[in-house]
């Protein structure tokens, strides 16, 4: 009997075990680092992060 194993990329596994909130936090940290050396000001990035968090965590009505 031949067994087959599926290769899984580590980043896919890591994302699959995180909760949606933890995934959002990770994405926002990565975005913050990515935009660190741009002309955007930290204040602009923080404002965008707050807006995204507000939309993501806002209770559904």
DSSP file (Angstrom, degrees, kcal/mol; ACC not computed):
  #  RESIDUE AA STRUCTURE BP1 BP2  ACC     N-H-->O    O-->H-N    N-H-->O    O-->H-N    TCO  KAPPA ALPHA  PHI   PSI    X-CA   Y-CA   Z-CA
    1    1 A X              0   0    0      0, 0.0     2,-0.5     0, 0.0     0, 0.0   0.000 360.0 360.0 360.0 130.8    0.0    0.0    0.0
    2    2 A X        -     0   0    0      2,-0.0     2,-0.4     0, 0.0     0, 0.0  -0.798 360.0-153.8 -96.5 128.7    1.4    3.3   -1.0
    3    3 A X        -     0   0    0     -2,-0.5     2,-0.4     2,-0.0     0, 0.0  -0.809   6.0-156.4-101.1 143.9    0.9    6.3    1.3
    4    4 A X        -     0   0    0     -2,-0.4     2,-0.4     2,-0.0    -2,-0.0  -0.945   2.2-160.1-119.5 140.9    0.8    9.8    0.1
    5    5 A X        -     0   0    0     -2,-0.4     2,-0.5     0, 0.0    -2,-0.0  -0.964  14.9-135.0-120.0 135.6    1.6   12.9    2.0
    6    6 A X        -     0   0    0     -2,-0.4     2,-0.4     1,-0.0    -2,-0.0  -0.760  20.6-128.9 -89.9 129.5    0.5   16.3    1.1
    7    7 A X        -     0   0    0     -2,-0.5     2,-0.5     1,-0.0    -1,-0.0  -0.633  24.6-163.7 -78.4 132.6    3.1   19.0    1.3
    8    8 A X        -     0   0    0     -2,-0.4     2,-0.2     4,-0.0     3,-0.0  -0.968  18.9-125.4-120.1 131.0    1.9   22.0    3.3
    9    9 A X    >>  -     0   0    0     -2,-0.5     4,-1.8     1,-0.1     3,-0.7  -0.540  21.7-127.9 -71.0 136.5    3.6   25.3    3.2
   10   10 A X  H 3> S+     0   0    0      1,-0.2     4,-2.6    -2,-0.2     5,-0.2   0.867 108.0  54.9 -55.4 -39.2    4.5   26.5    6.7
   11   11 A X  H 3> S+     0   0    0      1,-0.2     4,-2.1     2,-0.2    -1,-0.2   0.852 106.4  51.6 -66.3 -32.4    2.9   29.9    6.3
   12   12 A X  H <> S+     0   0    0     -3,-0.7     4,-1.7     2,-0.2    -1,-0.2   0.896 111.5  47.4 -68.2 -39.7   -0.4   28.2    5.3
   13   13 A X  H  X S+     0   0    0     -4,-1.8     4,-1.4     2,-0.2    -2,-0.2   0.929 110.9  50.9 -65.7 -45.4   -0.3   26.0    8.4
   14   14 A X  H  X S+     0   0    0     -4,-2.6     4,-0.6     1,-0.2     3,-0.4   0.925 111.9  47.0 -59.6 -45.8    0.5   28.9   10.7
   15   15 A X  H >< S+     0   0    0     -4,-2.1     3,-0.6     1,-0.2    -1,-0.2   0.847 107.9  57.2 -65.2 -33.3   -2.4   30.9    9.2
   16   16 A X  H 3< S+     0   0    0     -4,-1.7    -1,-0.2     1,-0.2    -2,-0.2   0.794 106.4  48.3 -71.4 -26.2   -4.8   28.0    9.6
   17   17 A X  H 3< S+     0   0    0     -4,-1.4    -1,-0.2    -3,-0.4     2,-0.2   0.568  95.4  90.9 -90.5  -7.7   -4.2   27.6   13.3
   18   18 A X  S << S-     0   0    0     -4,-0.6     2,-0.1    -3,-0.6    -3,-0.0  -0.588  79.5-118.2 -86.0 148.9   -4.7   31.3   14.1
   19   19 A X     >  -     0   0    0     -2,-0.2     4,-2.5     1,-0.1     5,-0.2  -0.373  34.3-103.0 -73.7 163.7   -8.1   32.7   15.0
   20   20 A X  H  > S+     0   0    0      1,-0.2     4,-2.2     2,-0.2     5,-0.1   0.881 124.4  51.6 -56.4 -38.2   -9.5   35.4   12.6
   21   21 A X  H  > S+     0   0    0      2,-0.2     4,-2.4     1,-0.2    -1,-0.2   0.906 109.9  48.4 -65.9 -40.9   -8.5   38.1   15.2
   22   22 A X  H  > S+     0   0    0      2,-0.2     4,-2.4     1,-0.2    -2,-0.2   0.870 110.1  52.3 -67.6 -35.9   -4.9   36.8   15.3
   23   23 A X  H  X S+     0   0    0     -4,-2.5     4,-2.5     2,-0.2    -2,-0.2   0.909 109.7  49.3 -64.1 -41.3   -4.8   36.7   11.5
   24   24 A X  H  X S+     0   0    0     -4,-2.2     4,-2.5     2,-0.2    -2,-0.2   0.926 110.5  50.1 -63.1 -45.0   -5.9   40.3   11.4
   25   25 A X  H  X S+     0   0    0     -4,-2.4     4,-2.1     1,-0.2    -2,-0.2   0.918 111.9  48.2 -59.5 -44.0   -3.3   41.3   13.9
   26   26 A X  H  X S+     0   0    0     -4,-2.4     4,-2.3     1,-0.2    -1,-0.2   0.913 111.6  49.7 -63.4 -42.9   -0.6   39.5   12.0
   27   27 A X  H  X S+     0   0    0     -4,-2.5     4,-2.5     1,-0.2    -1,-0.2   0.897 110.9  49.3 -63.3 -40.4   -1.7   41.1    8.7
   28   28 A X  H  X S+     0   0    0     -4,-2.5     4,-2.4     2,-0.2    -1,-0.2   0.873 110.3  50.5 -69.0 -36.2   -1.7   44.6   10.3
   29   29 A X  H  X S+     0   0    0     -4,-2.1     4,-2.1     2,-0.2    -2,-0.2   0.918 111.7  48.0 -65.3 -42.6    1.8   44.1   11.8
   30   30 A X  H  X S+     0   0    0     -4,-2.3     4,-2.5     1,-0.2    -2,-0.2   0.918 111.9  49.6 -63.6 -43.1    3.1   43.0    8.4
   31   31 A X  H  X S+     0   0    0     -4,-2.5     4,-2.1     1,-0.2    -2,-0.2   0.903 108.3  53.7 -62.9 -40.9    1.5   46.0    6.7
   32   32 A X  H  < S+     0   0    0     -4,-2.4     4,-0.3     1,-0.2    -1,-0.2   0.911 111.8  44.4 -59.8 -43.0    3.0   48.3    9.3
   33   33 A X  H >< S+     0   0    0     -4,-2.1     3,-0.9     1,-0.2     4,-0.4   0.885 111.2  54.3 -67.6 -38.7    6.5   46.9    8.5
   34   34 A X  H 3< S+     0   0    0     -4,-2.5     3,-0.4     1,-0.2    -2,-0.2   0.857 114.0  40.3 -64.8 -35.7    5.9   47.1    4.8
   35   35 A X  T >< S+     0   0    0     -4,-2.1     3,-1.5     1,-0.2    -1,-0.2   0.375  86.9 100.3 -94.5   4.4    4.9   50.7    4.9
   36   36 A X  T <  S+     0   0    0     -3,-0.9    -1,-0.2    -4,-0.3    -2,-0.1   0.861  85.8  41.7 -58.6 -39.1    7.6   51.7    7.4
   37   37 A X  T 3  S+     0   0    0     -4,-0.4    -1,-0.3    -3,-0.4     2,-0.2   0.051  97.7  97.2-102.2  25.9   10.0   53.1    4.8
   38   38 A X  S <  S-     0   0    0     -3,-1.5    -3,-0.0     2,-0.2    -4,-0.0  -0.467  90.0-100.5-102.9 179.8    7.4   54.9    2.6
   39   39 A X  S    S+     0   0    0     -2,-0.2     2,-0.1     2,-0.1    -3,-0.1   0.560  88.6 110.8 -78.4  -7.3    6.4   58.6    2.6
   40   40 A X  S    S-     0   0    0     -5,-0.2     2,-0.2     1,-0.1    -2,-0.2  -0.411  70.6-125.3 -65.5 143.5    3.3   57.7    4.7
   41   41 A X    >>  -     0   0    0      1,-0.1     4,-1.8    -2,-0.1     3,-0.6  -0.593  16.7-117.5 -87.7 153.9    3.4   59.0    8.2
   42   42 A X  H 3> S+     0   0    0      1,-0.3     4,-2.8    -2,-0.2     5,-0.2   0.852 116.2  60.3 -57.2 -34.9    3.0   56.6   11.1
   43   43 A X  H 3> S+     0   0    0      1,-0.2     4,-2.1     2,-0.2    -1,-0.3   0.884 103.5  50.1 -61.2 -39.5   -0.2   58.6   12.0
   44   44 A X  H <> S+     0   0    0     -3,-0.6     4,-2.1     2,-0.2    -1,-0.2   0.912 112.1  46.8 -65.7 -43.1   -1.7   57.7    8.6
   45   45 A X  H  X S+     0   0    0     -4,-1.8     4,-2.5     1,-0.2    -2,-0.2   0.925 112.3  49.9 -65.6 -44.7   -1.0   54.0    9.0
   46   46 A X  H  X S+     0   0    0     -4,-2.8     4,-2.5     1,-0.2    -1,-0.2   0.886 109.4  51.9 -61.3 -39.6   -2.3   54.0   12.6
   47   47 A X  H  X S+     0   0    0     -4,-2.1     4,-2.1     2,-0.2    -1,-0.2   0.915 111.1  47.2 -63.4 -43.2   -5.5   55.7   11.4
   48   48 A X  H  X S+     0   0    0     -4,-2.1     4,-2.3     2,-0.2    -2,-0.2   0.903 111.5  51.1 -64.9 -41.0   -6.0   53.1    8.7
   49   49 A X  H  X S+     0   0    0     -4,-2.5     4,-2.8     1,-0.2     5,-0.2   0.921 109.6  49.8 -62.4 -44.6   -5.3   50.3   11.2
   50   50 A X  H  X S+     0   0    0     -4,-2.5     4,-2.5     1,-0.2    -1,-0.2   0.896 110.5  50.6 -62.1 -39.9   -7.9   51.7   13.7
   51   51 A X  H  X S+     0   0    0     -4,-2.1     4,-2.1     2,-0.2    -1,-0.2   0.919 112.4  46.1 -63.6 -43.8  -10.5   52.0   10.9
   52   52 A X  H  X S+     0   0    0     -4,-2.3     4,-2.6     2,-0.2    -2,-0.2   0.922 113.4  48.7 -66.0 -44.6   -9.9   48.4    9.8
   53   53 A X  H  X S+     0   0    0     -4,-2.8     4,-2.7     1,-0.2     5,-0.2   0.913 109.6  52.9 -61.8 -41.9  -10.0   47.1   13.4
   54   54 A X  H  X S+     0   0    0     -4,-2.5     4,-1.1    -5,-0.2    -1,-0.2   0.924 112.9  43.7 -59.9 -45.1  -13.2   49.0   14.0
   55   55 A X  H  < S+     0   0    0     -4,-2.1    -1,-0.2     1,-0.2    -2,-0.2   0.885 116.1  48.0 -67.1 -38.7  -14.9   47.4   11.0
   56   56 A X  H  < S+     0   0    0     -4,-2.6    -2,-0.2     1,-0.2    -1,-0.2   0.867 119.9  35.3 -72.2 -37.1  -13.6   44.0   11.8
   57   57 A X  H  < S+     0   0    0     -4,-2.7    -1,-0.2    -5,-0.2    -2,-0.2   0.498  87.1 118.0 -98.3  -5.3  -14.6   43.9   15.5
   58   58 A X  S  < S-     0   0    0     -4,-1.1     2,-0.1    -5,-0.2    -3,-0.0  -0.384  73.7-108.5 -63.3 136.2  -17.8   45.9   15.2
   59   59 A X        -     0   0    0      1,-0.1     2,-0.3    -2,-0.1    -1,-0.1  -0.428  31.4-115.4 -69.0 139.1  -20.8   43.8   16.2
   60   60 A X              0   0    0      1,-0.1    -1,-0.1    -2,-0.1    -3,-0.0  -0.555 360.0 360.0 -73.8 135.9  -23.1   42.7   13.4
   61   61 A X              0   0    0     -2,-0.3    -1,-0.1     0, 0.0    -2,-0.0   0.402 360.0 360.0-105.9 360.0  -26.5   44.3   13.7
